Amino acid sequence: MVGSAHTACIAPKVWAIPVSPRPDTRNHKRVRHLMFLSVFDMFKVGIGPSSSHTMGPMVAAGRFLDQMRASPFQFAGLRASLHGSLAFTGVGHATDRATILGLAGFSPEDYDAEAAEKVLEEIKQTRRISVDGLPELRFDPERDMIFDYDTKLTGHANGMMLMATDAQGDVALRETYYSIGGGFVMTEKELAAGKDTDEGAPVPFPFKSAAEMLEMSAKSGKTIAGMKRANEEARGGAEYLREGSKRLWQVMRDCIDRGLTTDGTLPGGLQVKRRAKGIYDALIAERGQNQSAPHTINDWMSVYAMAVNEENAAGGQVVTAPTNGAAGVMPATLRYYLDHVPGASEAHIEDFLLTAAAIGGLVKYNASISGAEAGCQAEVGSAAAMSAAGLCAVMGGTPEQIENAAEIALEHHLGMTCDPVKGLVQVPCIERNGLGAIKAVSAASLALRGDGTHLVPLDACIETMRQTGADMSEKYKETSLGGLAVNVPNC
């Protein structure tokens, strides 16, 4: 139900729906993206609290509307069914709201919170959805927004089905979507075929592994950021990259600033109080009195990250980096660099983002950035690796040192589970981003102290993360069926 609160005590109503026979996708090859994955694919402006559970379903709903518009059938109603992790933590992640809003024509990149609340209330009262290019459609949030805990879709843990019905209420059009992490969405057919999302012209540096990345860098004489920049400019041009990078950092910085100046209690029922403002105010006061302890820099990094993730938990505007659940690590690392490192310059932000995106692309291509697929190691672990690489780059690190920094950060997140209490992106997620930022900075610093030679290659660490995620019990992968989610009272 729109706006209801999911708890461990009272679960939303489950409606059984007919499911057509489907191929077994368990043995399909992993979905891979050719190496070009744009910085603007890796970093998307969107809304909280989850890229997989909020942004992805909203995007899927928009795609379904386009499919309906292209269909010759006459439709009279809509229905949506959430499965797997999307069902178990759907209300806590606002998946129901996001799906309904997507079916009402909203999209993450231009989301208007005030307009959204009005539309949700209208749909609740009228049981109708009106959207451009289609007739008025029946949709009862109580009956047509279905949480199906029993029917597991085999393509990915984050599965959903969207259906359009005819005047008699029979399903006339059905599509299965998978939200595969970071706001990326694929249909069942796309996932089963191992479809690449990269269908553009070739790029000059299509590296698919860290080893290839270092080899291409050595042969070309270009930095990792330089190679990634060449790839981006081959597709979108220098001006598009420049302006887009500026906007990404502006959204990140604005998100930090909002979080540092907003207090209160986060929505969802856990009564989690915002802490970033209080910590920030105390840090400012201490700095004015010149009483800061040497370790206080860790508090600065943590408060920047917590500010972002408190905004994310409240449904605010964030940048997936690479996901919403890990959205605070990179802005915190960048803010640390700009505000606390002597000689730092905003002119280096583009290099930071490009380097981070290069590492994130390797993780996504060879493993996963999805908590529902591989646990929090795939989210905060990936974010820390990307941030460590970006920081190392802007502090003058060689490609070998950058690869080392990414490996150190990821290695020390291996095995991290995803067990959000009550299905909310709050506990342990908010603090976890702070610790991820601290690890990212430490990893970059350690790498810069060496010459880039190290025992464990980044490629081996990424593969280990993939294997660990495959072996991890599903109850520790975003379902809130294990770990802290069942050991912390939330009723």
N, C-alpha and C positions, 0 to 999 in steps of 0.2 A: 504494500500500500504506500502511496506517495507520502513521504514525510514521517513514516512510522519508524520506530527505533527497534533494531534487532538486538535481542539479548539472548543469553544462554538459557534463560528460563522460559521465554515465550517465543516460539518461532513463527514466522509468517506462514499463512496458509499455502499448502502445496496443491496444485492442480495437475492431475495426470493428463497428458495429451498424447494423441497418437503420433508415433514416430515411425517414419518410413524406413525400410531396410537401408543400411548404409554400408559402404565398404569398410573393412577393418584397416584403419590408418596407423595402427600401432607400429607397423614395420616400414612405414614410409620413410624415406630419407629426410633428415632434418632440413627445415627450410633455411636456405642460405641466400644472402643478398650479395650480388656481385660487388666487387670493390670499386664501384662507387656507391657509397652511402653518404649522402650530403650532410654537412654540418647542420642543415635545417631539417633534415630527417631525424637526426640524433637529438637535436634540441628544438623542441616545439613549444610555442606559447600556448598555454591551455589553462585548465581550471583544476582545482583540487576536488577530492583528496587523492585520486589515483589515476595514473595514466592508463593502466590496464582495465580498471573497473569503472572509471568515470568517463575519461576521454575516449577510450576505445569503443565502448558501447554507443556513445553519442555519434561517433564517426560511422559505425556500422549502421545505425539507424538512418543516417543521412544517405549512405549508399543504397539502402533498401528503398528509400523514397525515390531515388533516381531510377531504380529498377522498376518500381511501380509506374512511374511516369512513362517509361518506355514500353510498358506492357499494353497489349490490345484489350486486356480484360477490364471490366468495370468493377471497381472495388467499393465495398461499403463499410468495411471495418478493419481493425488492426488487432494483433495479438503478439505478445512477446514472451519468450520462455528463457530463463536463465539456468545454466547448468554448471556443475562442478564448483570451482572456487567462486565464480560469479554468483552462484546461488547461495553458498554458505556464508559469504561475507558481503553479499550484494547490498543490503540496506546500510550496513556500516560504511560501505564505500560509496554510497549514493548511486549505485548502479541502476536501481529502479527509476530514480529521478532522471538520471542522465539518459537512459533509454527513451523515456517518455518525451523528454525535451528534444532529443534527436529526432524522434518521430514527428515532433511539432515544428521542426525546421531549424533548431538551434545547432550551432557548431562551436567547438572549443575555442577556436582562434578569435572569434568575435562575440564571445558570450556576454550577455547582459543580464546580470543577476536580478535586477529589479523587474525587468520584463519577464524573466523566467518564472519568478514567483507568481506573477499575475496569470501567466499561461497555465501553470500547474493548478492553480485554484480554479480557473475556468474549466479545465478538463475534468477536475474532480466534481465540479457542480453539474456540468452539462453532459459528461460522459461522451464528449465528442472532441475530435481533433480536426482543426482546419489548417491546411498547409497549401502553399502556392502550387498550382498545377495539378491538384487532385480534388475530387469532391469531398465534402464533409464526411468524416469517417467515424464510425462508432468505436469508442474505446473506453471501457470501464476500468479504471486503475485497480479496483478491488478484484475484478475477475480476470481481466485480460493481461495483467502483469503477473507472470507465473514464476514462482521459485520452485524448480523441480530438483529436489535433492537426490532423487533415485535414478534418474536417467543420465548416465554419464556419456558425454560425447567424447569419442576416442581420439580426436585430432589434437586437442590441447586442453589443459585444465580450465582455461577461460573460454567456455563455449556458450553460445546463445543462438536461439532460433527466432527469426522474425517472420510473421505470417500476415498476409492480407486475405481478408475473407470477402465472400460475395454477399448478396442481399439475404441469402438463406443462412448465412453464418458458416458456410463451408469454406475450408482453406483453398483459395484459388492460386496463391503464390506463397512459396516458402523458401527461405534462404538460411543457411547455417553460417555463422560467422565465428571466428576465433580472434580474441584480442590477445596478441602474442607478446605484449610487453612494449612499454614506451610509447603507447598510443598507436602502434602498428596494428592493422586489422587485415585479415585474410578470410576469404570465403572457404568453405569446405573443399571445393574443387581446386582452388588455388593452393591450399595447404597440401592436399593429396598429391598434386602434380609437382610439388617443390618449386612452385612458381617464384621467379625472381621479381622483385619490385623495380629493379633497375633495368629500364628498357631504352635508355638514352644512348647517345653516341659514345664511343670508346673514350677513355680518359688516359692521360699520359703515364700515370703511376698506379696501376690496378693491383696493389699488393693485397694478398689474402692472408698473410701471416706476418708476424713480427720479424721473422728471418728475412722474408722477401722485402719488407719495409727497410730494414737496415742495409740490405744488399743494394736496393735501388738508391738509397740515400748515398751510399759510398760511391756508386758508379756515376751518379748525376752531380754530386757535390752539393745537393740541396738538403736543407733541414727537413724534418718530418712535416713541420708547418708549411715549408716551401712546396713540398710535393702535394700536400693536401690542398694548398692554395691553387696550384696549377690545375688539379682535378676540378675544383669548384669553378674556377674561371673558365674552364673548357665547357662547362655546362651553363652557368648562369651569368658569367661576366664579373669583372672586378667591382663594379659599382654595386651590383646586387649583393655580393659578398660583404662589401664594406658596410653598406647600410643595414643589411640584415644582422651582421655581427653587433653593430651599435644597438640595434633594437633588443637583441637578446640580453645584452648586459644591462640595458636600461630597465627591462622588465625584472631581471634578477635583483638589481640594486633597489628598485622601488619596492619589491617584495620584502627585502631585508628591512628597509626603512619602515614599512607599515608594521612589520612584526615587532620592531624595536620600540614602537610607540603605541601599541595596542595591548590592553590587558583585558581581563574578563575570563570567562569559562568557555572552553571549546564545546561545540555541539556534539551530540551523540549519546549522552547518558552516563559517561564515565565521570563526569564532573572534573575533568582535567583542567587545572588552571593554567592560563598562559604564564610563562615564567620569563620569557625573553626580555620584556620591558623592565622588570624588576632587576634582573641581573645587569642589564645594560646601564640602568640608572646608577646602580651601585658601582659599576666599573668606572663610569664617568666621574663619580664623586671621589673615588679612590685616586684616580689619575690626577684630579685637581689638587688632592692633598699630598701627592707624591708618596703614597703609601703602598703602592702595588707590589705584591710579592713577585719573584722571578717567574713563577709558573702561571701568572695571571694571563699570559698570552694564550694559554689553552682555553681560558674562560672566554676570551674575545672570539676565538675561532668557534667555540661551541655556541655562543650566543648568536652569532651571525647565522649559523645553520639552524638553530632552534627557531629563530625568528621566521625563517622561510617555511619550516615545516609546521609551525603553528598556523601560519597563513594558509598553507596547503590543507591542513586538517579542518580549517574553517571554510573551505571551498573557495579560497581566493585565487588570484591569477598567479601562476608560477610558470617556470620553464622546466620541461622534462629534461633531466640531466643525469642519467639517461631516462629516469622514470620520475614520477611524482613522489613516490615513497622515498626516493633518494635525492630529491630536488635541492636539498640544502647544502650538500657537500661541496659542490663546485662553486656556487656563489660565495660560500663562506671562505673557501680557499682563495678565490680571486679577491675578495674584500680584504682578507688578511694580507695578501701581496700588496694591494694598492695602498692600504692605510697603515701598514706596519713594517714594510720592507723599505729601507732607504734606497732611493734611486728608482723606485717603481714608477711606471708610466702607463697611462691608459692606452697609449699607442701600441702596447704589447698585448692588449686583450684579444685581438684577432688571432695572434699566434697561439695564445693560450687555448682558445676555443678550437682552432684547427687541429692542434696537437691532441687535445682531449678527444675530439671527434674521431681522429684516426685510430686511437686506442679503443674507443668505444665501438667503432666499426669492426675491429678485429674480434672483440669479445662477442658481439652480436653474431658475426659470421660463423665463428667457430664454437660458440657455446650458447649463452643466453643472457638477456638482461631482464628476464621475467621472474619475479618472485614466485609466481604460481608454478613455474616450470623448474626452477632450480634453487628456490629459497632466497634469503636476503643477501647471500653472497653474490648473487647475480645483480642485485640492485645497489646496495650501499658498497659492496665490494667493487663492482664495476665503476661506480661513481668515484670511489677513492683512487682507483688505478688511473682513471682518466684525469682526475684533478692533480694527482702527483705528477703525471706526465706533463700536464700543462704548466704547472708551477716550475718544474725542473727546466722546461724549455725557456720560459721567460726570464729565468735566472741564469741563463747562459749554458745550460747543459748540452752536452753532445747527444746525438741520436742514441748512442749506446747507454749513456747515463739516463736518458729519458725512458728507454725500454726497461732499464733496471729499476727506476723509480716506480713505474707502473706495476712491475712484477712484485716488488716488495709490498706495495699497498694491497694488491689483490691476494697475495699469498697469505696475508695475515687476516683475511676475512673468510678463508676457505672453511666450508662447513656451517656457516652462519645460517640459521633457520629463519623462516618468516612466520611469526606466530603472534599477530596483532590481537591484543585483548579486545574482545567484543567485535572483532572485525573492523576496528577503526584504525586509521593511520595515525595513531597517537602514542600508544605504549606498546612496544619500546621504540617506535620509529623516530620520534622527535629527538630524543637524546642520542639515539644511534647515529643520526646524521652528524651531530657534533663530534662524536668520537671518530666518525669516518673522516671528517675534515682534519682532525688532529693527526690521524694516521697518514693522510695524504701528505701533509706538510712534513711529517717526520720521514716518510719514505723519500720525498724529494731531497730533503737535507742529507740523508744517508747516501743516496745515490750521487749527489754532488761531491761528497767526500771521497768517492772512489773514482776509478777510471772507466767504469762501465762494464768491467769484467765481473762475472758472477756465476754461481753454480747452476741455478735454476733459470732456464730461459722463460720469457714471458709466454711463449707458445705452450710450453709444458704446463705452466701454471693455469692457463686458460683451459687446456684440455682436462686438467685435474678438476677444475671447477665444474666443467661439463659432466664428468663422470660422477663427481660427488652429488651433483644435482639429480642425476639419473638414479642414483642409489638411495637418495633421501626419501624417507617416508612421506607420503602425500599429506599427512596431518601436520607436517612442519613446513608446508609450502602454501601459505596464504589462506588456508581453509579455516584457520582458527579452531582446529580440532586437536591441537597438541601444544606443548610448551607452555609459555606464559599464559596463553589464551584460556587454558583449562585449569591452571594452578593459581590464577589471580581471581578472587571473587568479583563478579561484575553484574550481579543481580540486585 
